[in-house]
Amino acid sequence: MRAVELIESFYRERELGVPQRLRRFLADDVIWREPEVGDHMGELRGPDAVIDMMVHASAATGGTFSLKVAEAIEVTGHCSVVVEWTAVKNGQMLSGRELAVFSVTADQISAALFLPENLAHDREFWSER
């Protein structure tokens, strides 16, 4: 499977709201780097840590956290996507975009790095208040 197809499938599956179904997309030694904008983010290692972060994000937003791939490009073994996302937390709506860079090995995500468009905005929204 091409890297871009794997990542698009991952995001489609994530929209279904069953985080454990994402395990098949994640390598056992996956390294997932989210900006440190909330207690549940930062550098995560292994599928359990990644899935726990997704569960926390969903719970913090009452299940409103939604991500969509807007654009994608790939080179051998890597895929970069622009992700558009929306969420509601404590009655506050936020939307944003980020660049996500994925490494793919043996049809699984082996690494991910997320670069938000507006880090200060994300930090305010995801703070544990």
C-alpha positions in Angstrom: 0.0 0.0 0.0 1.2 3.5 -0.8 2.0 5.7 2.2 -0.6 8.3 1.2 -3.3 5.6 1.0 -2.4 4.2 4.4 -2.6 7.7 6.0 -5.9 8.6 4.4 -7.3 5.2 5.5 -6.0 5.9 9.1 -7.8 9.3 9.2 -11.0 7.8 7.7 -10.9 5.0 10.4 -10.2 7.6 13.1 -13.4 9.5 12.2 -15.4 6.4 13.2 -14.5 7.0 16.8 -13.2 3.6 17.8 -9.5 4.3 18.7 -8.6 0.6 19.2 -9.3 0.0 15.5 -6.3 2.3 14.8 -3.8 -0.2 16.4 -3.3 -2.0 13.1 -2.0 1.2 11.5 0.6 1.7 14.2 4.0 0.0 14.4 4.8 -1.6 17.7 7.7 1.0 18.1 5.9 4.0 16.7 7.2 7.4 17.8 4.5 10.1 17.7 5.4 13.7 18.3 2.6 16.1 19.1 3.3 19.7 20.2 3.2 19.9 24.0 -0.1 21.9 24.2 -1.8 19.7 26.8 -1.0 17.1 29.4 -1.9 14.3 27.0 0.6 15.3 24.3 4.3 15.5 23.6 6.5 12.6 22.5 4.5 9.4 22.6 6.0 5.9 22.2 4.1 2.8 21.2 0.5 2.3 20.0 -0.9 2.3 23.5 0.4 5.8 24.2 -0.9 7.1 20.8 -4.3 5.6 21.3 -4.5 6.9 24.9 -3.8 10.4 23.6 -6.6 10.1 21.0 -9.0 8.8 23.7 -8.1 11.8 25.9 -8.6 14.3 23.1 -12.0 12.8 22.3 -13.1 12.8 25.9 -11.9 16.4 26.5 -14.0 17.6 23.6 -17.1 15.5 24.2 -16.4 13.5 21.1 -16.4 16.6 18.8 -12.7 16.4 17.8 -12.7 15.8 14.1 -9.8 15.6 11.6 -9.8 15.6 7.9 -6.9 15.2 5.4 -7.1 18.3 3.1 -3.9 17.7 1.1 -1.4 14.9 0.8 1.9 14.3 -0.8 4.3 11.4 -0.6 7.8 10.3 -1.3 9.0 6.7 -0.8 8.3 5.8 2.8 7.0 9.2 3.9 3.7 11.1 3.6 3.0 14.7 4.5 -0.6 15.8 4.9 -2.3 19.0 5.8 -4.9 18.2 8.4 -7.9 20.4 9.0 -9.5 19.9 12.4 -12.4 21.2 14.5 -13.4 20.6 18.1 -15.6 22.1 20.9 -14.3 22.3 24.4 -16.2 24.0 27.3 -18.5 25.5 24.7 -15.6 27.0 22.8 -15.2 26.1 19.1 -11.8 25.9 17.6 -10.6 25.0 14.2 -7.1 24.7 12.9 -4.7 23.2 10.5 -1.4 21.4 10.9 1.2 19.7 8.8 1.6 16.1 9.7 4.7 14.2 8.5 4.5 10.4 8.7 7.1 7.7 8.2 5.7 4.4 6.9 7.4 1.0 7.3 5.9 -2.3 6.3 2.5 -0.7 5.8 2.4 0.8 9.3 3.0 4.2 10.7 6.5 4.1 12.3 6.8 7.8 13.1 4.7 11.0 13.1 5.4 14.6 13.6 2.8 17.3 13.9 3.4 21.0 13.2 0.4 23.2 14.0 -0.4 26.4 12.1 -1.1 28.4 15.3 0.7 26.9 18.3 -0.5 29.6 20.7 -4.1 29.0 19.8 -3.7 25.2 20.2 -2.0 25.6 23.5 -4.8 27.8 24.9 -7.5 25.4 23.7 -5.9 22.2 25.0 -4.7 23.5 28.3 -6.1 21.5 31.2 -8.5 24.2 32.6 
